[in-house]
Amino acid sequence: MGLSKTEEFTKSQNELAVLTKALAHPARIAILQFLSKRETCVCGDIVDELPLSQSTVSQHLSELKKAGLIKGEIEGPSVCYCIDVQ
């Protein structure tokens, strides 16, 4: 769907589309499952758990964050990720 067409739909419809897009990849489901078992973790922890490269995990984390499913906070040189319960 082109960017110009999204304005033709309601805010709720657009938000749901972003959410379902974020959940439409098995790696993102695996990341959410991994994060649900921990309070926080860094990207490297997820890379160690999944058969994906660091850059691929970072891309998936970005999509999950954009959808509001996770949040990331800078702690020193790392970003700690967790489920966003709000």
mmCIF file of the C-alpha atoms, coordinates in Angstrom:
data_MODEL
# 
_entry.id   MODEL 
# 
loop_
_atom_site.group_PDB 
_atom_site.id 
_atom_site.type_symbol 
_atom_site.label_atom_id 
_atom_site.label_alt_id 
_atom_site.label_comp_id 
_atom_site.label_asym_id 
_atom_site.label_entity_id 
_atom_site.label_seq_id 
_atom_site.pdbx_PDB_ins_code 
_atom_site.Cartn_x 
_atom_site.Cartn_y 
_atom_site.Cartn_z 
_atom_site.occupancy 
_atom_site.B_iso_or_equiv 
_atom_site.pdbx_formal_charge 
_atom_site.auth_seq_id 
_atom_site.auth_comp_id 
_atom_site.auth_asym_id 
_atom_site.auth_atom_id 
_atom_site.pdbx_PDB_model_num 
ATOM 1  C CA . MET A 1 1  ? 0.000  0.000   0.000  1.00 0.00 ? 1  MET A CA 1 
ATOM 2  C CA . GLY A 1 2  ? 1.486  3.350   -1.012 1.00 0.00 ? 2  GLY A CA 1 
ATOM 3  C CA . LEU A 1 3  ? 2.019  6.039   1.548  1.00 0.00 ? 3  LEU A CA 1 
ATOM 4  C CA . SER A 1 4  ? -0.523 8.277   -0.145 1.00 0.00 ? 4  SER A CA 1 
ATOM 5  C CA . LYS A 1 5  ? -3.306 5.700   0.338  1.00 0.00 ? 5  LYS A CA 1 
ATOM 6  C CA . THR A 1 6  ? -2.892 5.207   4.111  1.00 0.00 ? 6  THR A CA 1 
ATOM 7  C CA . GLU A 1 7  ? -4.544 8.567   4.756  1.00 0.00 ? 7  GLU A CA 1 
ATOM 8  C CA . GLU A 1 8  ? -7.757 7.164   3.286  1.00 0.00 ? 8  GLU A CA 1 
ATOM 9  C CA . PHE A 1 9  ? -8.108 4.801   6.267  1.00 0.00 ? 9  PHE A CA 1 
ATOM 10 C CA . THR A 1 10 ? -8.833 5.454   9.917  1.00 0.00 ? 10 THR A CA 1 
ATOM 11 C CA . LYS A 1 11 ? -6.138 5.875   12.520 1.00 0.00 ? 11 LYS A CA 1 
ATOM 12 C CA . SER A 1 12 ? -7.253 2.618   14.108 1.00 0.00 ? 12 SER A CA 1 
ATOM 13 C CA . GLN A 1 13 ? -6.991 0.740   10.807 1.00 0.00 ? 13 GLN A CA 1 
ATOM 14 C CA . ASN A 1 14 ? -3.506 2.090   10.175 1.00 0.00 ? 14 ASN A CA 1 
ATOM 15 C CA . GLU A 1 15 ? -2.355 1.215   13.713 1.00 0.00 ? 15 GLU A CA 1 
ATOM 16 C CA . LEU A 1 16 ? -3.691 -2.319  13.367 1.00 0.00 ? 16 LEU A CA 1 
ATOM 17 C CA . ALA A 1 17 ? -1.889 -2.695  10.024 1.00 0.00 ? 17 ALA A CA 1 
ATOM 18 C CA . VAL A 1 18 ? 1.435  -1.674  11.630 1.00 0.00 ? 18 VAL A CA 1 
ATOM 19 C CA . LEU A 1 19 ? 0.861  -4.091  14.504 1.00 0.00 ? 19 LEU A CA 1 
ATOM 20 C CA . THR A 1 20 ? -0.029 -7.042  12.295 1.00 0.00 ? 20 THR A CA 1 
ATOM 21 C CA . LYS A 1 21 ? 2.918  -6.326  10.003 1.00 0.00 ? 21 LYS A CA 1 
ATOM 22 C CA . ALA A 1 22 ? 5.219  -6.471  13.032 1.00 0.00 ? 22 ALA A CA 1 
ATOM 23 C CA . LEU A 1 23 ? 3.752  -9.836  14.033 1.00 0.00 ? 23 LEU A CA 1 
ATOM 24 C CA . ALA A 1 24 ? 3.857  -11.274 10.506 1.00 0.00 ? 24 ALA A CA 1 
ATOM 25 C CA . HIS A 1 25 ? 7.418  -12.629 10.721 1.00 0.00 ? 25 HIS A CA 1 
ATOM 26 C CA . PRO A 1 26 ? 8.379  -15.721 12.743 1.00 0.00 ? 26 PRO A CA 1 
ATOM 27 C CA . ALA A 1 27 ? 11.641 -14.114 13.890 1.00 0.00 ? 27 ALA A CA 1 
ATOM 28 C CA . ARG A 1 28 ? 9.689  -11.277 15.505 1.00 0.00 ? 28 ARG A CA 1 
ATOM 29 C CA . ILE A 1 29 ? 7.442  -13.777 17.273 1.00 0.00 ? 29 ILE A CA 1 
ATOM 30 C CA . ALA A 1 30 ? 10.563 -15.563 18.531 1.00 0.00 ? 30 ALA A CA 1 
ATOM 31 C CA . ILE A 1 31 ? 12.022 -12.262 19.745 1.00 0.00 ? 31 ILE A CA 1 
ATOM 32 C CA . LEU A 1 32 ? 8.804  -11.414 21.610 1.00 0.00 ? 32 LEU A CA 1 
ATOM 33 C CA . GLN A 1 33 ? 8.747  -14.875 23.190 1.00 0.00 ? 33 GLN A CA 1 
ATOM 34 C CA . PHE A 1 34 ? 12.384 -14.495 24.240 1.00 0.00 ? 34 PHE A CA 1 
ATOM 35 C CA . LEU A 1 35 ? 11.764 -11.043 25.720 1.00 0.00 ? 35 LEU A CA 1 
ATOM 36 C CA . SER A 1 36 ? 8.650  -12.253 27.557 1.00 0.00 ? 36 SER A CA 1 
ATOM 37 C CA . LYS A 1 37 ? 10.858 -14.587 29.601 1.00 0.00 ? 37 LYS A CA 1 
ATOM 38 C CA . ARG A 1 38 ? 13.287 -11.842 30.624 1.00 0.00 ? 38 ARG A CA 1 
ATOM 39 C CA . GLU A 1 39 ? 13.020 -8.467  32.265 1.00 0.00 ? 39 GLU A CA 1 
ATOM 40 C CA . THR A 1 40 ? 15.447 -6.847  29.808 1.00 0.00 ? 40 THR A CA 1 
ATOM 41 C CA . CYS A 1 41 ? 18.179 -7.892  27.427 1.00 0.00 ? 41 CYS A CA 1 
ATOM 42 C CA . VAL A 1 42 ? 20.550 -6.466  24.855 1.00 0.00 ? 42 VAL A CA 1 
ATOM 43 C CA . CYS A 1 43 ? 20.560 -7.255  21.150 1.00 0.00 ? 43 CYS A CA 1 
ATOM 44 C CA . GLY A 1 44 ? 23.548 -9.594  21.589 1.00 0.00 ? 44 GLY A CA 1 
ATOM 45 C CA . ASP A 1 45 ? 21.501 -11.812 23.917 1.00 0.00 ? 45 ASP A CA 1 
ATOM 46 C CA . ILE A 1 46 ? 18.895 -12.235 21.196 1.00 0.00 ? 46 ILE A CA 1 
ATOM 47 C CA . VAL A 1 47 ? 21.563 -12.876 18.548 1.00 0.00 ? 47 VAL A CA 1 
ATOM 48 C CA . ASP A 1 48 ? 22.971 -15.647 20.761 1.00 0.00 ? 48 ASP A CA 1 
ATOM 49 C CA . GLU A 1 49 ? 19.500 -17.217 21.032 1.00 0.00 ? 49 GLU A CA 1 
ATOM 50 C CA . LEU A 1 50 ? 18.325 -17.014 17.399 1.00 0.00 ? 50 LEU A CA 1 
ATOM 51 C CA . PRO A 1 51 ? 19.946 -18.170 14.139 1.00 0.00 ? 51 PRO A CA 1 
ATOM 52 C CA . LEU A 1 52 ? 20.119 -14.597 12.828 1.00 0.00 ? 52 LEU A CA 1 
ATOM 53 C CA . SER A 1 53 ? 22.865 -12.040 12.343 1.00 0.00 ? 53 SER A CA 1 
ATOM 54 C CA . GLN A 1 54 ? 23.125 -8.969  14.546 1.00 0.00 ? 54 GLN A CA 1 
ATOM 55 C CA . SER A 1 55 ? 22.018 -6.656  11.740 1.00 0.00 ? 55 SER A CA 1 
ATOM 56 C CA . THR A 1 56 ? 18.944 -8.794  11.015 1.00 0.00 ? 56 THR A CA 1 
ATOM 57 C CA . VAL A 1 57 ? 17.969 -8.883  14.692 1.00 0.00 ? 57 VAL A CA 1 
ATOM 58 C CA . SER A 1 58 ? 18.390 -5.097  14.842 1.00 0.00 ? 58 SER A CA 1 
ATOM 59 C CA . GLN A 1 59 ? 16.023 -4.680  11.877 1.00 0.00 ? 59 GLN A CA 1 
ATOM 60 C CA . HIS A 1 60 ? 13.416 -6.887  13.532 1.00 0.00 ? 60 HIS A CA 1 
ATOM 61 C CA . LEU A 1 61 ? 13.795 -5.001  16.832 1.00 0.00 ? 61 LEU A CA 1 
ATOM 62 C CA . SER A 1 62 ? 13.252 -1.751  14.947 1.00 0.00 ? 62 SER A CA 1 
ATOM 63 C CA . GLU A 1 63 ? 9.969  -3.021  13.460 1.00 0.00 ? 63 GLU A CA 1 
ATOM 64 C CA . LEU A 1 64 ? 8.762  -4.264  16.846 1.00 0.00 ? 64 LEU A CA 1 
ATOM 65 C CA . LYS A 1 65 ? 9.672  -0.949  18.441 1.00 0.00 ? 65 LYS A CA 1 
ATOM 66 C CA . LYS A 1 66 ? 7.916  1.019   15.690 1.00 0.00 ? 66 LYS A CA 1 
ATOM 67 C CA . ALA A 1 67 ? 4.764  -1.032  16.330 1.00 0.00 ? 67 ALA A CA 1 
ATOM 68 C CA . GLY A 1 68 ? 4.960  -0.218  20.051 1.00 0.00 ? 68 GLY A CA 1 
ATOM 69 C CA . LEU A 1 69 ? 5.433  -3.832  21.121 1.00 0.00 ? 69 LEU A CA 1 
ATOM 70 C CA . ILE A 1 70 ? 8.853  -3.338  22.687 1.00 0.00 ? 70 ILE A CA 1 
ATOM 71 C CA . LYS A 1 71 ? 10.908 -0.470  23.999 1.00 0.00 ? 71 LYS A CA 1 
ATOM 72 C CA . GLY A 1 72 ? 14.618 0.055   24.183 1.00 0.00 ? 72 GLY A CA 1 
ATOM 73 C CA . GLU A 1 73 ? 16.548 2.127   26.686 1.00 0.00 ? 73 GLU A CA 1 
ATOM 74 C CA . ILE A 1 74 ? 20.184 3.128   26.369 1.00 0.00 ? 74 ILE A CA 1 
ATOM 75 C CA . GLU A 1 75 ? 22.312 1.762   29.174 1.00 0.00 ? 75 GLU A CA 1 
ATOM 76 C CA . GLY A 1 76 ? 25.964 2.630   28.648 1.00 0.00 ? 76 GLY A CA 1 
ATOM 77 C CA . PRO A 1 77 ? 27.105 1.443   25.221 1.00 0.00 ? 77 PRO A CA 1 
ATOM 78 C CA . SER A 1 78 ? 24.106 -0.879  24.766 1.00 0.00 ? 78 SER A CA 1 
ATOM 79 C CA . VAL A 1 79 ? 20.373 -0.672  24.289 1.00 0.00 ? 79 VAL A CA 1 
ATOM 80 C CA . CYS A 1 80 ? 18.348 -2.866  26.645 1.00 0.00 ? 80 CYS A CA 1 
ATOM 81 C CA . TYR A 1 81 ? 15.081 -4.118  25.165 1.00 0.00 ? 81 TYR A CA 1 
ATOM 82 C CA . CYS A 1 82 ? 11.926 -5.273  26.915 1.00 0.00 ? 82 CYS A CA 1 
ATOM 83 C CA . ILE A 1 83 ? 8.242  -5.791  26.216 1.00 0.00 ? 83 ILE A CA 1 
ATOM 84 C CA . ASP A 1 84 ? 6.347  -2.484  26.280 1.00 0.00 ? 84 ASP A CA 1 
ATOM 85 C CA . VAL A 1 85 ? 3.413  -3.160  28.571 1.00 0.00 ? 85 VAL A CA 1 
ATOM 86 C CA . GLN A 1 86 ? 1.739  0.232   28.062 1.00 0.00 ? 86 GLN A CA 1 
# 
